């Protein structure tokens, strides 16, 4: 990427130690970077390591069971070596996250206004009155109707779409430089999904914040992202500008994901699927982690893990058979 990165992740590895002695390799050798004002989509099946990566950035993984190595450099800090107090000062301020399920992220015992005001006072100080005025303005900014009235309501009184808007307002309360959105449109109907995505586009244009959008929905990625990183079994298997990834995917897993998207211009008896299961990451395979499900597999694929290599400018793939157009032409 030409612009200097706002956040740069180098060789991130995360292992979870279970009570039974098992070690799960959740994230392995992940390298990522996001420039100021850019939106990176992080996509893959459930359990591939997307949300664990985001929680590592935020410093929210349990210290007693998670073993983390590598580097996460953000705004002059290495977040993996930053003291807890400094991380608390960064979270909700320069670093913010929209969590997957707002009903479990919002405190049911407090009004939505109290929760936004608390964030503002914690990081920006000032009077409670000015913080409340800021909270009302934030609710208006995310298109919540009658914000002067809604600010005093409890989370259970709001619809799923409204609660998600409140989470976005809270994340934006202190004008973060990096916003992580973990499945922000999950469990919302199509109309609400479109509204939330349009809202994210508006906010990005207005604030210039960098965004990491975590999703399994490639349609969402096509709408809002500049670049895409595809994760599978804890590894980045492909990374490219969004238009190029959709036009010329260079990893069989990405091909499978794109092939499983329903199309309005093509009526099929059933949707395409990727056969098989994600490997057990307590015993990761010796070679390519997608080999057991890959239609292009060779013996060499199962012997040693393939490196992530550049197949064209700014387009990386972890497949020894790339470029794939040679196989299907």
NUGU-572113 format. One record per residue (C-alpha): residue in three letters; y, x, z. Coordinates in Angstrom, 3 decimals, padded with zeros to 6 digits. Layout:
BEGIN
NODE  res     north      east        up
NODE  ALA         Y         X         Z
...
This chain:
BEGIN
NODE  res     north      east        up
NODE  UNK   000.000   000.000   000.000
NODE  UNK   003.445   001.316  -000.861
NODE  UNK   005.308   000.045   002.227
NODE  UNK   004.656   001.811   005.523
NODE  UNK   002.261  -000.220   007.668
NODE  UNK   003.457  -002.186   010.676
NODE  UNK  -000.071  -002.073   012.066
NODE  UNK  -002.785   000.416   011.147
NODE  UNK  -006.389   000.198   012.342
NODE  UNK  -008.524   003.329   011.991
NODE  UNK  -012.306   003.564   012.476
NODE  UNK  -012.407   000.596   014.873
NODE  UNK  -015.836   000.176   016.484
NODE  UNK  -016.683  -002.503   019.028
NODE  UNK  -019.992  -002.786   020.851
NODE  UNK  -020.927  -005.363   023.453
NODE  UNK  -023.310  -004.402   026.267
NODE  UNK  -025.403  -007.350   027.440
NODE  UNK  -026.843  -007.865   030.899
NODE  UNK  -030.315  -007.366   029.407
NODE  UNK  -029.397  -003.891   028.133
NODE  UNK  -028.984  -004.954   024.504
NODE  UNK  -026.072  -003.459   022.550
NODE  UNK  -024.511  -005.600   019.807
NODE  UNK  -022.576  -003.747   017.100
NODE  UNK  -019.869  -006.381   016.511
NODE  UNK  -017.398  -004.256   014.521
NODE  UNK  -018.193  -000.996   012.743
NODE  UNK  -015.818   001.566   011.183
NODE  UNK  -013.085  -000.951   010.282
NODE  UNK  -009.938   000.432   008.616
NODE  UNK  -007.075  -002.008   007.989
NODE  UNK  -003.316  -001.919   007.592
NODE  UNK  -000.608  -004.539   007.144
NODE  UNK   002.932  -003.808   005.976
NODE  UNK   006.078  -005.488   007.294
NODE  UNK   006.412  -008.959   005.806
NODE  UNK   002.922  -008.946   004.242
NODE  UNK   000.088  -011.418   004.825
NODE  UNK  -003.474  -010.089   005.037
NODE  UNK  -006.376  -012.526   004.860
NODE  UNK  -009.459  -011.522   006.852
NODE  UNK  -012.389  -013.586   005.585
NODE  UNK  -016.128  -013.883   006.122
NODE  UNK  -018.829  -016.028   007.701
NODE  UNK  -018.779  -016.972   011.370
NODE  UNK  -020.002  -014.050   013.474
NODE  UNK  -018.957  -011.293   011.074
NODE  UNK  -016.413  -009.750   013.479
NODE  UNK  -013.106  -011.293   012.370
NODE  UNK  -012.072  -012.850   015.676
NODE  UNK  -013.396  -009.893   017.699
NODE  UNK  -011.135  -007.606   015.636
NODE  UNK  -008.124  -009.819   016.382
NODE  UNK  -008.914  -009.927   020.112
NODE  UNK  -009.129  -006.116   020.121
NODE  UNK  -005.628  -005.964   018.611
NODE  UNK  -004.339  -008.293   021.328
NODE  UNK  -006.162  -006.391   024.099
NODE  UNK  -008.096  -009.496   025.149
NODE  UNK  -011.696  -008.248   025.008
NODE  UNK  -013.567  -008.065   028.345
NODE  UNK  -013.416  -004.494   029.614
NODE  UNK  -016.678  -004.797   031.548
NODE  UNK  -018.819  -005.507   028.467
NODE  UNK  -016.855  -004.333   025.405
NODE  UNK  -016.941  -000.681   024.349
NODE  UNK  -014.075   000.002   021.929
NODE  UNK  -013.279   003.188   020.001
NODE  UNK  -010.963   004.167   017.156
NODE  UNK  -007.216   003.548   016.970
NODE  UNK  -004.936   000.519   016.573
NODE  UNK  -001.385   001.753   015.935
NODE  UNK   001.389  -000.826   016.158
NODE  UNK   005.121  -000.269   016.384
NODE  UNK   004.751   003.203   017.892
NODE  UNK   001.916   002.301   020.272
NODE  UNK  -001.816   002.995   020.124
NODE  UNK  -002.893  -000.359   021.520
NODE  UNK  -006.286   000.965   022.653
NODE  UNK  -004.574   003.530   024.907
NODE  UNK  -001.646   001.383   026.045
NODE  UNK  -001.495   000.433   029.763
NODE  UNK  -002.229  -003.209   030.617
NODE  UNK   001.336  -003.870   031.775
NODE  UNK   002.764  -002.665   028.457
NODE  UNK   000.230  -004.806   026.571
NODE  UNK   001.335  -007.835   028.581
NODE  UNK   004.936  -007.080   027.594
NODE  UNK   003.936  -006.864   023.911
NODE  UNK   001.734  -009.992   023.859
NODE  UNK   003.786  -013.097   023.142
NODE  UNK   006.744  -010.888   022.317
NODE  UNK   006.272  -008.437   019.431
NODE  UNK   002.594  -009.414   019.059
NODE  UNK   001.607  -013.073   018.943
NODE  UNK  -001.557  -015.039   018.196
NODE  UNK  -002.328  -018.607   017.177
NODE  UNK  -005.759  -019.398   018.565
NODE  UNK  -008.453  -021.410   016.833
NODE  UNK  -008.547  -024.452   019.119
NODE  UNK  -005.179  -025.507   020.571
NODE  UNK  -006.682  -027.971   023.062
NODE  UNK  -008.435  -025.131   024.898
NODE  UNK  -005.434  -022.773   024.539
NODE  UNK  -002.788  -025.121   025.928
NODE  UNK  -002.789  -025.805   029.668
NODE  UNK  -003.451  -029.550   030.167
NODE  UNK  -001.633  -029.524   033.533
NODE  UNK   001.771  -028.577   032.110
NODE  UNK   004.021  -030.150   029.503
NODE  UNK   004.293  -028.358   026.170
NODE  UNK   007.937  -027.625   026.987
NODE  UNK   007.029  -025.895   030.263
NODE  UNK   004.561  -023.670   028.415
NODE  UNK   007.005  -022.630   025.687
NODE  UNK   009.815  -022.117   028.211
NODE  UNK   007.548  -019.894   030.357
NODE  UNK   006.905  -017.640   027.341
NODE  UNK   010.626  -017.334   026.594
NODE  UNK   011.592  -016.605   030.213
NODE  UNK   008.747  -014.049   030.594
NODE  UNK   009.864  -011.950   027.623
NODE  UNK   013.544  -012.759   027.045
NODE  UNK   014.887  -013.824   030.415
NODE  UNK   018.032  -015.957   030.589
NODE  UNK   018.486  -019.388   032.145
NODE  UNK   015.915  -022.159   032.146
NODE  UNK   018.402  -024.407   030.357
NODE  UNK   018.899  -021.995   027.441
NODE  UNK   015.123  -021.450   027.231
NODE  UNK   014.605  -025.230   027.026
NODE  UNK   017.184  -025.478   024.223
NODE  UNK   015.348  -022.677   022.404
NODE  UNK   012.029  -024.529   022.901
NODE  UNK   013.479  -027.732   021.408
NODE  UNK   014.763  -025.754   018.429
NODE  UNK   011.308  -024.176   017.948
NODE  UNK   009.639  -027.602   017.984
NODE  UNK   012.158  -028.784   015.406
NODE  UNK   011.452  -025.680   013.320
NODE  UNK   007.730  -026.516   013.131
NODE  UNK   008.595  -030.091   012.086
NODE  UNK   007.653  -031.941   015.257
NODE  UNK   009.585  -035.245   015.177
NODE  UNK   011.885  -036.144   018.089
NODE  UNK   011.524  -032.710   019.766
NODE  UNK   013.916  -033.705   022.596
NODE  UNK   011.363  -036.309   023.666
NODE  UNK   008.148  -034.513   022.715
NODE  UNK   009.027  -031.442   024.778
NODE  UNK   008.190  -033.360   027.976
NODE  UNK   004.770  -034.568   026.792
NODE  UNK   001.393  -033.186   027.844
NODE  UNK  -001.021  -031.684   025.272
NODE  UNK  -003.503  -034.587   025.437
NODE  UNK  -000.821  -036.980   024.166
NODE  UNK  -000.460  -035.072   020.888
NODE  UNK  -002.644  -035.196   017.787
NODE  UNK  -004.616  -032.122   016.670
NODE  UNK  -002.022  -031.297   014.029
NODE  UNK   000.835  -031.623   016.518
NODE  UNK  -000.950  -029.387   019.045
NODE  UNK  -001.443  -026.757   016.369
NODE  UNK   002.289  -026.925   015.584
NODE  UNK   003.032  -026.424   019.295
NODE  UNK   000.809  -023.316   019.280
NODE  UNK   002.733  -021.983   016.276
NODE  UNK   006.060  -022.720   018.011
NODE  UNK   004.872  -020.876   021.133
NODE  UNK   003.713  -017.900   019.064
NODE  UNK   007.123  -017.741   017.361
NODE  UNK   009.111  -018.140   020.590
NODE  UNK   010.120  -014.470   020.788
NODE  UNK   010.252  -013.687   017.033
NODE  UNK   007.103  -011.517   016.858
NODE  UNK   006.788  -008.729   014.321
NODE  UNK   003.054  -009.431   013.881
NODE  UNK   001.483  -012.879   013.986
NODE  UNK  -002.322  -013.258   014.095
NODE  UNK  -003.540  -016.712   013.065
NODE  UNK  -007.210  -017.302   013.898
NODE  UNK  -008.512  -020.231   011.808
NODE  UNK  -005.216  -022.156   012.186
NODE  UNK  -006.408  -025.034   009.967
NODE  UNK  -009.915  -025.502   011.417
NODE  UNK  -010.749  -029.111   012.381
NODE  UNK  -007.622  -030.442   010.634
NODE  UNK  -007.846  -032.865   007.726
NODE  UNK  -006.801  -031.726   004.246
NODE  UNK  -003.290  -033.213   004.485
NODE  UNK  -002.612  -031.499   007.822
NODE  UNK  -004.073  -028.230   006.508
NODE  UNK  -001.597  -028.290   003.638
NODE  UNK   001.284  -028.986   006.037
NODE  UNK   000.318  -026.130   008.386
NODE  UNK  -000.031  -023.688   005.447
NODE  UNK   003.352  -024.745   004.063
NODE  UNK   004.820  -024.257   007.534
NODE  UNK   003.377  -020.723   007.729
NODE  UNK   004.895  -019.899   004.333
NODE  UNK   008.296  -021.189   005.480
NODE  UNK   008.172  -019.243   008.739
NODE  UNK   007.107  -016.017   007.034
NODE  UNK   010.001  -016.328   004.561
NODE  UNK   012.467  -017.023   007.373
NODE  UNK   011.313  -014.378   009.878
NODE  UNK   009.826  -011.587   007.740
NODE  UNK   006.932  -011.239   010.193
NODE  UNK   003.643  -009.701   009.078
NODE  UNK   000.663  -012.058   009.338
NODE  UNK  -003.079  -011.495   009.723
NODE  UNK  -004.755  -014.762   008.726
NODE  UNK  -008.368  -015.059   009.880
NODE  UNK  -010.381  -017.695   008.048
NODE  UNK  -013.654  -018.510   006.321
NODE  UNK  -011.769  -020.657   003.793
NODE  UNK  -010.955  -018.760   000.593
NODE  UNK  -008.834  -021.674  -000.602
NODE  UNK  -006.497  -021.048   002.343
NODE  UNK  -006.395  -017.330   001.485
NODE  UNK  -005.406  -018.066  -002.125
NODE  UNK  -002.501  -020.194  -000.870
NODE  UNK  -000.777  -017.812   001.525
NODE  UNK  -002.111  -014.225   001.405
NODE  UNK  -000.931  -011.111  -000.443
NODE  UNK  -004.093  -009.117   000.216
NODE  UNK  -007.652  -009.909   001.307
NODE  UNK  -010.207  -007.993   003.375
NODE  UNK  -013.752  -009.397   003.286
NODE  UNK  -015.905  -008.771   006.385
NODE  UNK  -019.677  -008.924   006.590
NODE  UNK  -021.808  -007.987   009.606
NODE  UNK  -018.973  -006.078   011.281
NODE  UNK  -017.859  -004.080   008.223
NODE  UNK  -015.123  -004.420   005.627
NODE  UNK  -017.111  -004.801   002.394
NODE  UNK  -014.195  -005.399   000.027
NODE  UNK  -010.418  -005.218   000.093
NODE  UNK  -007.991  -006.021  -002.723
NODE  UNK  -004.766  -007.822  -003.682
NODE  UNK  -005.504  -011.547  -003.584
NODE  UNK  -005.176  -012.225  -007.334
NODE  UNK  -007.438  -009.313  -008.253
NODE  UNK  -010.097  -010.250  -005.707
NODE  UNK  -010.330  -013.785  -007.080
NODE  UNK  -010.326  -012.569  -010.702
NODE  UNK  -012.674  -009.571  -010.342
NODE  UNK  -014.666  -009.507  -007.086
NODE  UNK  -016.474  -006.192  -006.668
NODE  UNK  -018.983  -006.912  -003.895
NODE  UNK  -021.965  -009.302  -004.200
NODE  UNK  -021.022  -010.988  -000.913
NODE  UNK  -017.526  -011.792  -002.212
NODE  UNK  -019.088  -013.109  -005.427
NODE  UNK  -021.282  -015.387  -003.301
NODE  UNK  -018.346  -016.630  -001.227
NODE  UNK  -016.302  -017.432  -004.330
NODE  UNK  -019.292  -019.116  -005.964
NODE  UNK  -019.731  -021.469  -003.006
NODE  UNK  -016.238  -022.970  -003.348
NODE  UNK  -016.430  -026.554  -004.704
NODE  UNK  -014.642  -026.981  -008.040
NODE  UNK  -012.988  -030.101  -009.386
NODE  UNK  -013.558  -029.062  -013.006
NODE  UNK  -017.303  -028.521  -012.613
NODE  UNK  -019.672  -031.169  -011.318
NODE  UNK  -022.831  -029.709  -009.780
NODE  UNK  -025.911  -031.301  -008.233
NODE  UNK  -025.487  -029.103  -005.154
NODE  UNK  -023.148  -026.389  -003.927
NODE  UNK  -024.087  -022.753  -004.442
NODE  UNK  -025.231  -020.964  -001.287
NODE  UNK  -025.916  -017.405  -000.185
NODE  UNK  -029.604  -017.259   000.693
NODE  UNK  -030.770  -015.667   003.932
NODE  UNK  -029.123  -014.882   007.257
NODE  UNK  -026.666  -012.356   008.644
NODE  UNK  -028.632  -009.417   010.128
NODE  UNK  -029.202  -009.068   013.851
NODE  UNK  -026.395  -006.731   014.905
NODE  UNK  -028.331  -005.564   017.954
NODE  UNK  -030.533  -003.833   015.341
NODE  UNK  -028.328  -003.308   012.268
NODE  UNK  -030.157  -002.321   009.059
NODE  UNK  -030.189   001.336   008.035
NODE  UNK  -028.706   000.735   004.585
NODE  UNK  -026.354  -001.861   003.152
NODE  UNK  -026.078  -004.765   005.581
NODE  UNK  -026.039  -007.287   002.727
NODE  UNK  -029.121  -005.842   000.982
NODE  UNK  -031.563  -008.525   002.205
NODE  UNK  -029.416  -011.258   000.607
NODE  UNK  -028.153  -009.388  -002.463
NODE  UNK  -029.192  -010.371  -006.016
NODE  UNK  -028.375  -006.854  -007.285
NODE  UNK  -030.243  -004.861  -004.617
NODE  UNK  -031.841  -001.487  -005.444
NODE  UNK  -034.159   000.673  -003.320
NODE  UNK  -031.233   003.035  -002.713
NODE  UNK  -029.262   000.189  -001.109
NODE  UNK  -031.709   000.010   001.808
NODE  UNK  -031.825   003.762   002.484
NODE  UNK  -028.270   004.657   003.532
NODE  UNK  -025.073   002.718   004.304
NODE  UNK  -022.772   002.631   001.252
NODE  UNK  -019.232   004.008   001.661
NODE  UNK  -016.103   001.930   001.075
NODE  UNK  -014.751   003.391  -002.185
NODE  UNK  -011.868   002.626  -004.534
NODE  UNK  -013.156   000.986  -007.735
NODE  UNK  -009.654   000.439  -009.148
NODE  UNK  -006.127   000.989  -007.769
NODE  UNK  -005.854  -000.679  -004.304
NODE  UNK  -009.281  -002.323  -004.774
NODE  UNK  -012.014  -001.073  -002.415
NODE  UNK  -015.698  -002.062  -002.386
NODE  UNK  -018.686  -001.129  -000.222
NODE  UNK  -021.253  -001.459  -003.042
NODE  UNK  -023.002   001.353  -004.915
NODE  UNK  -023.358  -000.932  -007.955
NODE  UNK  -019.640  -001.599  -008.419
NODE  UNK  -017.981  -002.277  -010.815
NODE  UNK  -020.071  -005.456  -010.920
NODE  UNK  -018.863  -006.631  -014.348
NODE  UNK  -021.224  -004.020  -015.831
NODE  UNK  -024.161  -005.960  -014.322
NODE  UNK  -023.203  -009.410  -015.608
NODE  UNK  -021.528  -008.621  -018.940
